[in-house]
Amino acid sequence: MDTAPRRPPLAVLVTVGLVALVLTVLVTVTIGPADLAVGEVARSVGAHLGLPVTPVAPLHDAIVWDLRLPRVLTAAAVGAGLALSGAVMQSLTRNPLADPYLLGLSSGASLGAVAVLVVGVGLLLPVAAFAGALAALVATLSLARTGGVLTPGRAVLAGLAVSQLCAAGTSFVIFWTATGDSYRDILAWLMGSLAGATWSSVAIAGTALLLVGAVLLASGLRLDAFAFGDTAAAALGIGVDRTRWTLMTLVALLTGAMVAVSGAIGFVGLVLPHAVSVVTGPAHRRLLPVAALTGGVFLVWADTLARTVFDPRELPVGIVTALLGVPVFAVLLRRGRGTAWS
């Protein structure tokens, strides 16, 4: 008798996820000190897209188009990218505790970002953060190749070493040079913040998600083969090493772009793939798109809480994702007794 649980069709899950994401964007843009309605948000967006709609008051239009909408869309793209990257990384390393920052990417990005913040050229922050993430990836892979074959285990250990080195460098730069208000800017970025999101942030995160994310989404069947080990994957005709390092590099590029606009936001890429798999099952063809949509919805709401709960003060969104993610992670860990989590 087949005891496998019946799961909703992928088309239903994706449709529900898309509807939830669109509604989340429309609703969260209305939340804040200014009293806005969903209709005003829709009309503001329509007017900027050239649609024949009734104009919105200039002040409300500026709040929607220049302040809240770029931030919400950036949060959606970053959440989707981190959740997708986490799911792929957990499969490639066969490690349920893997996340997008496993190869030292966040620490490298932090070092690059802090370096430009302390010298007062914040406009270069996304570029410096992305460059730092890529430099950390190169250092990790180079170290992992030293003295032996490049394996997932060696890559993880090398990533840990590079991460600690970059973290030490970041602490040294802060201790030696940061003064005055730069401490607050640095601290907010290190904890993850979308407060400075602009349409440039949307372009960076959105373009990376569309280009790199599409390739990762198409890799579902190959990732399923990795679940049975390298030998089984090779028997199915997959070039194991080439596929693994190509996908890891793509994850690094996507993560670097996300970290460049948001800082290091934790738990999204670690917890959401596990939470989503309860509904989708382990098949990556189903897991990856649903995880991306769920990540987008989750981070938009987390950022909305971060900017409104203690208004007019604002929390770094990384604090909120940790507060929400830790209890969820504990529940998943309890449910996972006797499985790969053990």
C-alpha angles and dihedrals in degrees: 000000000000107000096174110127117253109246130197115263115266092242090058093048093049093046092050090047094050093048091048091050094050092047090046091054093048095046099042092051087062093053116096143069093305114077106238133164129216089244091057091051091050092048093048092052091044092051092052089049090054097251120149099254135139109272120250124228108276094241093051091044090054091049091052102039103032103032119019106026096055090049094048094047091047090051090050093050094045093047092049092047095049094047092048092047092049093052092050094046093050090053097045094050095034086227118131090201095056119117136179091271095057095112096053095267098136093048091049091048090048092053091051093046095047091048092060095038094057092052092048101246099121091157088074093051098106091047093047093046093049092047090049092052092051091046089053090051092051091047092048095050092043092051092045091054093052112112099353152021117313107252132166091251093053091046092053092049091046090049090053091052093047091046092054092046092051091045090053090049091050092050091049093051091049093046095046104040115011115108138166118343093357088081091063093047092048094046092049092050094047090053092047122261137183095188093111096047115141136167087275088060090051090051094050097045095037095049092048091049094049097045103034097026092056091057092048092049090053091055096072098112093048091050090052089057091055089060089074095050136265094286093055091045091051090049088057090058098260120141095231102194096039093048095045097051094040091054093043090053091050090049089051092051092048093045092047091055092049095047090048092065102031111025121233107326110185135211097021094095094036104047107027098063089055093045093049093047088066087070103030101036123229098296106116094211085069100029101054101056093041092047090052093051092045091049091053093050093044097051094045091056092042090053091047089056090047093056099039112033095075097024126200085029118061132214123218105255090232089070091055094047089051093049090050097036101051096061091045090049090050091052092048091048090053092048090048098062110134094021134086088299090068 
